[in-house]
């Protein structure tokens, strides 16, 4: 076994257990509309905080910043290809649904 692999397996198992428990809690609490609104807002805030922390982590990494001109272009190309592919798939899906199914 690779050193640290057991620790990684335990971490992934704990994350999976937390996910299962949170899905069960969400299922049990789905009737409370007020709670849904609070959860939607807290989810948005959490995502924004995670993006901020991720950005500061990237910005403080000298290796990433020094290679940004090279790796940044690749990242932009990959991102644009992903967006373009998603748009194309949506257009194809809409065309298929428009011909074969009722809206």
Secondary structure per residue as TSV (DSSP state, phi and psi in degrees):
chain	resnum	aa	ss	phi	psi
A	1	X	-	360.0	139.0
A	2	X	-	-69.9	138.2
A	3	X	T	-57.5	133.5
A	4	X	T	86.6	-7.2
A	5	X	H	-68.1	-38.8
A	6	X	H	-63.6	-38.7
A	7	X	H	-65.2	-39.4
A	8	X	H	-66.5	-40.4
A	9	X	H	-63.1	-40.6
A	10	X	H	-64.8	-41.1
A	11	X	H	-62.7	-46.2
A	12	X	H	-64.3	-37.9
A	13	X	H	-63.8	-43.4
A	14	X	H	-63.7	-39.3
A	15	X	H	-64.4	-42.2
A	16	X	H	-63.6	-42.6
A	17	X	H	-63.0	-43.7
A	18	X	H	-61.8	-39.9
A	19	X	H	-64.2	-44.3
A	20	X	H	-63.3	-43.2
A	21	X	H	-64.9	-41.0
A	22	X	H	-69.9	-34.9
A	23	X	H	-65.5	-42.4
A	24	X	H	-63.0	-42.0
A	25	X	H	-63.8	-42.9
A	26	X	H	-62.5	-38.8
A	27	X	H	-63.9	-42.7
A	28	X	H	-70.3	-30.0
A	29	X	T	-101.0	11.4
A	30	X	T	-68.3	-16.5
A	31	X	T	-77.1	-17.2
A	32	X	-	-90.4	99.8
A	33	X	H	-63.7	-37.0
A	34	X	H	-62.7	-39.1
A	35	X	H	-66.1	-36.2
A	36	X	H	-60.4	-42.2
A	37	X	H	-63.3	-42.9
A	38	X	H	-64.5	-42.0
A	39	X	H	-65.9	-37.2
A	40	X	H	-63.3	-44.1
A	41	X	H	-66.2	-45.0
A	42	X	H	-66.5	-32.1
A	43	X	H	-65.0	-44.7
A	44	X	H	-61.4	-45.3
A	45	X	H	-63.2	-42.0
A	46	X	H	-62.6	-43.2
A	47	X	H	-62.9	-42.7
A	48	X	H	-63.2	-41.4
A	49	X	H	-64.9	-42.8
A	50	X	H	-61.9	-42.1
A	51	X	H	-63.2	-39.7
A	52	X	H	-63.6	-47.0
A	53	X	H	-63.6	-41.5
A	54	X	H	-62.0	-43.4
A	55	X	H	-63.3	-42.7
A	56	X	H	-67.3	-34.5
A	57	X	H	-64.4	-44.8
A	58	X	H	-66.2	-42.0
A	59	X	H	-66.2	-26.8
A	60	X	T	-89.0	-4.0
A	61	X	-	-90.9	109.9
A	62	X	H	-61.7	-35.7
A	63	X	H	-63.7	-45.5
A	64	X	H	-65.1	-43.5
A	65	X	H	-65.1	-40.2
A	66	X	H	-70.0	-25.7
A	67	X	T	-101.5	11.4
A	68	X	H	-62.5	-37.6
A	69	X	H	-62.2	-34.7
A	70	X	H	-85.9	-53.1
A	71	X	H	-74.7	-27.8
A	72	X	H	-65.2	-39.5
A	73	X	H	-64.4	-43.6
A	74	X	H	-60.5	-43.0
A	75	X	H	-63.8	-40.7
A	76	X	H	-65.2	-42.7
A	77	X	H	-62.0	-44.4
A	78	X	H	-63.6	-43.1
A	79	X	H	-63.2	-44.8
A	80	X	H	-64.8	-38.1
A	81	X	H	-64.2	-39.4
A	82	X	H	-64.7	-43.4
A	83	X	H	-65.5	-44.4
A	84	X	H	-61.6	-42.1
A	85	X	H	-63.6	-39.1
A	86	X	H	-65.7	-41.9
A	87	X	H	-64.0	-44.4
A	88	X	H	-62.4	-43.1
A	89	X	H	-64.0	-39.0
A	90	X	H	-64.3	-43.8
A	91	X	H	-63.9	-41.6
A	92	X	H	-64.1	-44.1
A	93	X	H	-60.7	-46.1
A	94	X	H	-63.5	-38.0
A	95	X	H	-66.2	-42.7
A	96	X	H	-65.0	-45.2
A	97	X	H	-66.0	-36.0
A	98	X	H	-66.6	-34.4
A	99	X	H	-81.6	-39.3
A	100	X	H	-99.5	-22.1
A	101	X	S	-128.5	161.5
A	102	X	-	-85.3	148.2
A	103	X	-	-104.2	360.0
